[in-house]
Amino acid sequence: MNPVTYPTKSRLFALFILIALVYTGVYSCRKNSSNPSLIVGKPNTQSTAAATAIQQAFADSGYQAKSFTKKVNDSLRIVWKPDWAQMQERVVGDSSNDFYVPMKLTFFNFKQNVYYTSTFSNFKKYLVVHLNKNGMAFVEANYLPDSGLPVNNKQSGRNQLNNFSFSSFTGVALFKDLNKGVTFRQVSYVNSQKRALTINRNNTNGKANGNKWVKNDDIQNCYIDHFDCEWSEIFTSCVEFGVRYDPGCTLSGGGGVYQDPQDGCTYTLSLNSQTPVTVCETIVTPDLPPGPALIAPANVVPNTSPCNQKATIGKTAADATLTNLNTTIRTQSTVYEYGANQNLTSLTSGTYKTTAVVADTPPSVDSWAGPPATWDSTNGFTIGTSHDHPGGSAPSPDDVFSMLNMFSNPDFAAAGATASQFYQKNAFITVLTANSTFVVTVNNWNALNQLAQDYFADKAAFQKRYQDIGNKYVDQTPASMILSPSDPGEYALKKVFGSIINLYKAPKGSNTFTPRTISSSSGNSVIANLKCP
Amino acid sequence: MRSICLFIISLFFGVSAIGQQITVGGSVNVTLPAGSAQLTQAAATTLLQQKFPSYPYTSEMISLNGTLPYTYCNVNGNLLQLYYKQVDGRGTYLTSQKAQYDALGAENGANTRIQYTSSISTIGNNPVLLTYNTGGGVATYHFVCSSSTYNTGAIIGTLSFAPGDKTAVTATLNTILSSITFVSTFSINNKTTTPFQLTFRRSDGVSINISLAPSTNNLTSLIPVGTYTLTISPAGMPASHNIIFGNRPIVVGAGTTFTNVNISSGSSDLSLLID
């Protein structure tokens, strides 16, 4: 068992004081919250100080070197780096919070001082930080989905985890308590629900044998064995690096040179680390990391029919600031996608701020994430975005779901139900093409939120559905009835989202927007203008 | 005697392995692997649901329009859907179609998410646009096979399967696409300076329009098997010409209509000359 490096006494005392202050702040604020059990995708305002304390404590703990850096050979190390920007928070109870930090895989050649980021693995590694009034506990969590390639098949090749999702996680999770040294609990999940303990090894030291649930989420677990095997896969011919996680150390017979059946790349498989464990303990298992932000149902505003909203869309689009913004975006987007936030100066004025027109970094021909949304009187109140599709395509499903991002904004969350209702009533995105302007609003936030669960559960399945519908539209619609390059995408979008969204289209430069709908024409199901009374 | 029996047995299995030929849209012959079976649309839907029970969108993998004449086949446990589309598949047709399919997933890395690929190549004797995507434990090859010669048709299809079977399914699909042959061809020559509009009408509603440019030599069109009424109308300034249709009496005029036009192999109604 390796000793754990802790901070010096003076730093430890200071850290404890900080945690206590943060904790007091978090929970005294929570008492005033109207929705204390809301799961948020990222730490809220009150937790920002806690997040800072966590980063400092992690840096001081030495866990980066001891637990998240592993030797492959004389020059190569596997380095798992915390992705602090993606840290998520789950409120466990009145007195504790769990913070989930995804760990990014890199390979580091320290002799050449080169990091290799072309990596892959068959599992997700997280740093879980349990924060309560007694202090901070660090847990290393490894999540191995059943859907991956067989762990014990040496010829199985790369595993990219394309369909990984915590919202429907089926597989095994192994937790290591880093503070206590190495203690384990292994839990299997089916559709994100804990099912059964999967470790049941023979005991060889005379302690109690076996394992059991001792209450709902606690486990008493006694075993001795080697666990937590990590195998490195070095693709010398393809210059790629991977880690294969083998929680039960079932990959027997040592390493060797094997071949990926997909492309013939040869790789050297070698056992990188394993942990012998004899332990008997009762520990609470942390829940899975939270999914996307959820909207409190009480805040959902009534539906809006596209015809009723049509006039408002045209009036908003005619706003001089937004018009100038869209003109600038179109001018910039000759090759790359440019865009800007649509920020109101206040919730009552109906006037917009001039915001920066930017591309992503680096700029992309087919993607735009945009700057962070804001919800304050200085930067404005972001009720949507406008960006250009130089390729001429319709708004994408990702564009639509981007309207849910605001619910993870800490300033917005802190503004409460009034802000939420205002946003739901007024949010819209604008997508510009060479010939058209699209506007999308949400007609049913509850349904969009439900659909988002499917989307986040399996983005590839969701996207395949969209692609297959669009393909069929191109296949089956007579060429004379496909009136613009965006038609297949518009059709697929309306087919997938239905009346959850309102989709509007106007010719470039016009503020006369028409709702789009799916209708029947000469026996064909086609995208068309909705005739409003 | 024993060798004769072995020969007969091997002949039987050899013939079985050749596969079975089907005709799609009356104009395209496709050879499927032995053991393949044609399905109704309902049976095709059931096959997808049974093969991909955890994929929630199987119903949308079937035709958007239930009235279109799709052919559904169970090929080695995977669903093959074929559809004959009346379209001029020559020239830049496949390139323009590819742009439309590609654009659907172009935004926000969606194509990467579903491992989307697309390419145009020649398989067998025909140009084929082939795309691939996968998600939710389902993989799909989608293809458009046109002809560089004929102006009236393309065959469109999908083959859905488990992603782990990709290698075997790719080989099977390659064999199927290589077997595609366009039949029921109709030969047209227009030696005049007048453009014409030809319309083939079948009693079941099938209607094929061909725009015939002036001075067109040896244009070959695909006309599905059947009995048609053929109307020939001048698309420009009317002028009297000799209209020579198969072995029928020559018509002299600006246009005409032929009835009981028999489009099938060996028919004498398979050529038109306007002089």
Interface residues (C-beta under 8 A of the other chain):
Chain A: S147 N162 N163 P261 D366 S367 H389 G391 G392 S393 S396 P397 D398 D399 D454 D458 K459 A460 A461 F462 Q463 K464 R465 Y466 Q467 D468 I469 G470 N471 K472 Y473 V474 D475 Q476 A479 I482 P485 P488 G489 A492 K495 G523 N524 S525
Chain B: Y55 P56 Y57 E60 M61 S63 L64 N65 T67 L68 Y83 K85 V87 Q97 A99 Q100 Y101 A103 L104 G105 A106 E107 N108 G109 A110 R113 I114 Q115 Y116 T131 N133 T134 G135 G136 G137 V138 T140 H142 V144 I156 T158 T167
